[in-house]
Amino acid sequence: MAEQDGSAVRDEVAAARRIVVKIGSSSLTTAAGGLDADRVDALVDVLAKVLDGDGKGDGGRDGDGKGGDGKGGANGKEIVLVSSGAIAAGLAPLGLDRRPRDLARQQAAASVGQGLLVARYTASFARYGRRVGQVLLTTDDTSRRAHYRNATRTLDQLLAMGALPIVNENDTVATDEIRFGDNDRLAALVAHLVRADLLVLLSDVDGLYDGDPRTPGTSRIEEVRGPEDLDGVSIGSAGRSGVGTGGMVTKVEAARIATAAGVPVVLTSASRAGDALLGRRTGTFFHRTGRRSANRLLWLAHASAPRGALTLDDGAVRAVVERRTSLLPAGIAAVEGEFTAGDPVELRDAQGRPVARGLVNFDAKEIPQLIGRSTRDLARELGPAYEREVVHRDDLVLLD
């Protein structure tokens, strides 16, 4: 296995000012599945050390135990923490010996455990005179325009006021249709939402390996500059997960989302979080592969579950995909599903292949009367409210 080099520094990582850190359930819980206070404290010690920038890990506290004015870190750094662990923390109090399979009991465990998790973080950060703020998200909170703006404002304001946001999926109300699915993907999207300079994914494995890290002869991949660097890598067996839902596959996918949006990623173990945040050559570093795009469209592509589908004729497919135009009623051939105005829908070609995703401007029951007709005719017959796009190009993202 490759050795970790603690002497060399990744300049791009060390220079990052706004950082999103994600930690999984398996790095925060005991072998029995309950919340491990010592592990939480160890993570908080590292984050406080980074924020205070003194290299001593004592939080930079003055004589009365307060951490200064609380406006970010002493060195200008800001951290947003995406933390799993709510369901795991709720298992023992509810008398559950393992993560339940059914959604209702998962939601109940999350309801009990989320309070315990945030209370533990609150107490731990208080040792350094730092405040935390809880932010719970579902995909609906992020794919809809107004909700997206609210999430952005909340996170920005928490950081401006010196509080450290702790983000998690709102498992107490999320259903299968409106789930992010895993907090690795959520972390990648939050990194883009807050315009982060860096995403750090903390796991129980110290990086991405070219095989199962428990097998002799496998090596850690130090850098990934693009998809070609992962050719031949068996990602499905290159990691493990404990009480959480993620694995190495979800972490690599999260890295792909973040780097394509212009955010570099470090993947390493929770025990090496300090080295990773200081820019030392630990774990696997994923170089950015793209530039920042319109924020909300990234969420639309990766965080929204389509509530229905519109089939387009060939001309509409060319207009949407090649000319990047809005979708008009005249280009629709069929509609399926039950959705309301503002919901995400999938746009498909005549063969049923998804080509785009967008927020629809009409209810599903309205669209059959619009199919194949011009907006001018619809406005004349049904009123001016129908002289508009079914999906506006500003609410539309193309799919790979």
Sequence and secondary structure as in RCSB ss.txt:
>XXXX:A:sequence
MAEQDGSAVRDEVAAARRIVVKIGSSSLTTAAGGLDADRVDALVDVLAKVLDGDGKGDGGRDGDGKGGDGKGGAN
GKEIVLVSSGAIAAGLAPLGLDRRPRDLARQQAAASVGQGLLVARYTASFARYGRRVGQVLLTTDDTSRRAHYRN
ATRTLDQLLAMGALPIVNENDTVATDEIRFGDNDRLAALVAHLVRADLLVLLSDVDGLYDGDPRTPGTSRIEEVR
GPEDLDGVSIGSAGRSGVGTGGMVTKVEAARIATAAGVPVVLTSASRAGDALLGRRTGTFFHRTGRRSANRLLWL
AHASAPRGALTLDDGAVRAVVERRTSLLPAGIAAVEGEFTAGDPVELRDAQGRPVARGLVNFDAKEIPQLIGRST
RDLARELGPAYEREVVHRDDLVLLD
>XXXX:A:secstr
    EEEEE HHHHT  EEEEEE GGGTB TTSSB HHHHHHHHHHHHHHHHTSSSSSTT  TTS  TT SS TT
S EEEEEE  HHHHHHGGGT SS  SSHHHHHHHHHHHHHHHHHHHHHHHHTTT EEEEEEE THHHHSHHHHHH
HHHHHHHHHHTTEEEEEEE TTT  GGG  SSHHHHHHHHHHHTT SEEEEEESSSS BSS TTSTT  B  EE 
SGGGGTT  GGGS   SSSS  HHHHHHHHHHHHHTT  EEEEEGGGHHHHHTTEE SEEE   S    HHHHHH
HHT   SEEEEE HHHHHHHHTS   B GGGEEEEEE   TT EEEEE TTS EEEEEE SS TTTGGGTTT  H
HHHHHHH GGGSS SB GGGEEE  
